[in-house]
Amino acid sequence: MAGYARKTALGPVEVLLRAEEMLPAIIGVGRSRKSSHGATYSGREGTVVLTAHRHGPFTDVTAQTDRLGTSRMDYEIQRFLNHLPYEYGDAGGQGSGDPGRQGGG
């Protein structure tokens, strides 16, 4: 299992909405469980448990997968977390190693 964390300016509801939009499309998983602060997604690539808890101006987002850190699931979860804006006004988005990145970072 591998675990990942990210702080974001988004609230928990916004984080979970983005997960619902992005994860099925990029990993091919479906939501199998949902609560007010988390969701579980499962599919052929594996399972990920996503939680989001607000602490002051930031939301702590954690993702726990049932795969090794080198799996496609883990790569895509890391990309999803990087798309969450860290501060208000931050667009989030691709890192310098992602395909399609202009300027190379």
C-alpha positions as a Markdown table, in Angstrom:
| # | Residue | x | y | z |
|---|---|---|---|---|
| 1 | Met | 0.0 | 0.0 | 0.0 |
| 2 | Ala | 1.1 | 3.5 | -0.7 |
| 3 | Gly | -0.1 | 6.8 | 0.9 |
| 4 | Tyr | -0.1 | 10.3 | -0.3 |
| 5 | Ala | -1.0 | 13.7 | 1.2 |
| 6 | Arg | -1.7 | 17.2 | -0.1 |
| 7 | Lys | -2.8 | 20.5 | 1.5 |
| 8 | Thr | -5.3 | 22.5 | -0.6 |
| 9 | Ala | -7.3 | 25.7 | -0.3 |
| 10 | Leu | -10.4 | 23.8 | -1.6 |
| 11 | Gly | -12.9 | 22.6 | 1.0 |
| 12 | Pro | -13.6 | 18.9 | 1.5 |
| 13 | Val | -16.8 | 19.0 | -0.7 |
| 14 | Glu | -14.9 | 20.6 | -3.6 |
| 15 | Val | -12.1 | 18.1 | -3.3 |
| 16 | Leu | -14.5 | 15.2 | -3.4 |
| 17 | Leu | -16.4 | 16.7 | -6.4 |
| 18 | Arg | -13.1 | 17.0 | -8.3 |
| 19 | Ala | -12.3 | 13.4 | -7.5 |
| 20 | Glu | -15.7 | 12.3 | -8.7 |
| 21 | Glu | -15.1 | 14.2 | -12.0 |
| 22 | Met | -11.5 | 13.1 | -12.6 |
| 23 | Leu | -10.8 | 9.7 | -11.1 |
| 24 | Pro | -13.3 | 7.7 | -13.1 |
| 25 | Ala | -12.0 | 9.3 | -16.3 |
| 26 | Ile | -8.3 | 9.0 | -15.7 |
| 27 | Ile | -8.1 | 5.7 | -13.9 |
| 28 | Gly | -11.3 | 3.9 | -14.8 |
| 29 | Val | -12.5 | 3.5 | -11.2 |
| 30 | Gly | -16.0 | 3.8 | -9.8 |
| 31 | Arg | -17.0 | 5.2 | -6.4 |
| 32 | Ser | -17.9 | 2.3 | -4.1 |
| 33 | Arg | -18.3 | 4.2 | -0.8 |
| 34 | Lys | -18.8 | 7.9 | 0.1 |
| 35 | Ser | -19.0 | 9.9 | 3.3 |
| 36 | Ser | -19.0 | 13.7 | 4.0 |
| 37 | His | -15.2 | 13.6 | 4.4 |
| 38 | Gly | -14.1 | 10.8 | 2.0 |
| 39 | Ala | -14.7 | 8.3 | -0.7 |
| 40 | Thr | -13.5 | 4.9 | -1.9 |
| 41 | Tyr | -12.9 | 4.2 | -5.6 |
| 42 | Ser | -12.3 | 0.7 | -7.0 |
| 43 | Gly | -11.6 | -0.7 | -10.4 |
| 44 | Arg | -9.3 | -2.8 | -12.5 |
| 45 | Glu | -6.3 | -0.7 | -11.5 |
| 46 | Gly | -7.0 | -1.1 | -7.8 |
| 47 | Thr | -8.6 | 0.7 | -4.9 |
| 48 | Val | -8.0 | 4.2 | -3.5 |
| 49 | Val | -9.4 | 5.6 | -0.2 |
| 50 | Leu | -9.5 | 9.4 | -0.4 |
| 51 | Thr | -10.2 | 11.6 | 2.7 |
| 52 | Ala | -10.4 | 15.4 | 3.1 |
| 53 | His | -10.5 | 17.2 | 6.4 |
| 54 | Arg | -10.6 | 21.0 | 6.9 |
| 55 | His | -8.0 | 22.5 | 9.3 |
| 56 | Gly | -8.1 | 26.3 | 9.3 |
| 57 | Pro | -7.4 | 27.8 | 5.8 |
| 58 | Phe | -6.4 | 24.4 | 4.4 |
| 59 | Thr | -7.9 | 21.0 | 3.7 |
| 60 | Asp | -5.7 | 18.0 | 4.3 |
| 61 | Val | -6.2 | 15.4 | 1.6 |
| 62 | Thr | -4.9 | 11.9 | 1.9 |
| 63 | Ala | -5.0 | 9.1 | -0.6 |
| 64 | Gln | -4.3 | 5.5 | 0.4 |
| 65 | Thr | -3.9 | 2.9 | -2.5 |
| 66 | Asp | -3.8 | -0.8 | -2.3 |
| 67 | Arg | -0.9 | -0.9 | -4.9 |
| 68 | Leu | 2.8 | -0.4 | -4.8 |
| 69 | Gly | 4.1 | 3.1 | -5.3 |
| 70 | Thr | 5.1 | 2.3 | -8.8 |
| 71 | Ser | 1.7 | 1.4 | -10.2 |
| 72 | Arg | -0.4 | 3.4 | -12.7 |
| 73 | Met | -3.0 | 4.0 | -9.9 |
| 74 | Asp | -0.4 | 5.6 | -7.7 |
| 75 | Tyr | 1.0 | 7.8 | -10.6 |
| 76 | Glu | -2.5 | 9.0 | -11.5 |
| 77 | Ile | -3.4 | 9.7 | -7.8 |
| 78 | Gln | -0.3 | 11.8 | -7.4 |
| 79 | Arg | -1.3 | 13.7 | -10.6 |
| 80 | Phe | -4.8 | 14.2 | -9.2 |
| 81 | Leu | -3.4 | 15.6 | -5.9 |
| 82 | Asn | -1.1 | 18.0 | -7.8 |
| 83 | His | -4.2 | 19.4 | -9.6 |
| 84 | Leu | -5.6 | 20.6 | -6.3 |
| 85 | Pro | -4.7 | 24.3 | -5.8 |
| 86 | Tyr | -2.5 | 24.9 | -2.8 |
| 87 | Glu | -3.6 | 28.5 | -2.2 |
| 88 | Tyr | -6.5 | 30.6 | -3.4 |
| 89 | Gly | -5.7 | 31.9 | -6.8 |
| 90 | Asp | -3.4 | 28.9 | -7.6 |
| 91 | Ala | -4.7 | 27.0 | -10.6 |
| 92 | Gly | -3.0 | 23.7 | -9.6 |
| 93 | Gly | -2.1 | 21.6 | -12.6 |
| 94 | Gln | 0.6 | 19.8 | -14.4 |
| 95 | Gly | 4.1 | 19.5 | -12.9 |
| 96 | Ser | 7.2 | 19.9 | -15.0 |
| 97 | Gly | 7.4 | 16.1 | -15.7 |
| 98 | Asp | 3.9 | 15.8 | -17.1 |
| 99 | Pro | 3.3 | 15.4 | -20.8 |
| 100 | Gly | 2.0 | 18.5 | -22.4 |
| 101 | Arg | 3.7 | 20.9 | -20.0 |
| 102 | Gln | 5.0 | 24.0 | -21.7 |
| 103 | Gly | 8.3 | 25.5 | -20.7 |
| 104 | Gly | 9.6 | 22.4 | -19.0 |
| 105 | Gly | 9.7 | 24.0 | -15.5 |
